[in-house]
Amino acid sequence: MTGAKIVGALAGSFALAFACDYVIADKKIFGGTTPSTVSNKEWWQETDKKFQAWPRTAGPPVVMNPISRQNFIVKSKAES
């Protein structure tokens, strides 16, 4: 019984959040318009070309978490 209430409450809260987001953002009940930089596909393509042509002067990419790459060497106690 309790599990069903928790699942129902979660589903209801997600439905309410979606409805509020849709009414406020998509239907624009507080007014306003979507900026042309978001809705204009040609503007987006030109901006993408500009960023792809940007001169790259930095070094090679840096690995933020080297442990996740699993390329480190583990030494045994006899070697150290």
Stockholm file with secondary structure:
# STOCKHOLM 1.0

chainA/1-80         MTGAKIVGALAGSFALAFACDYVIADKKIFGGTTPSTVSNKEWWQETDKKFQAWPRTAGPPVVMNPISRQNFIVKSKAES
#=GR chainA/1-80 SS CHHHHHHHHHHHHHHHHHHHHIIIIISCTTCCCCCHHHHCHHHHHHHHHHHHTSCCCSCSCCCSCHHHHTCCCCCCTTTC
#=GC SS_cons        CHHHHHHHHHHHHHHHHHHHHIIIIISCTTCCCCCHHHHCHHHHHHHHHHHHTSCCCSCSCCCSCHHHHTCCCCCCTTTC
//
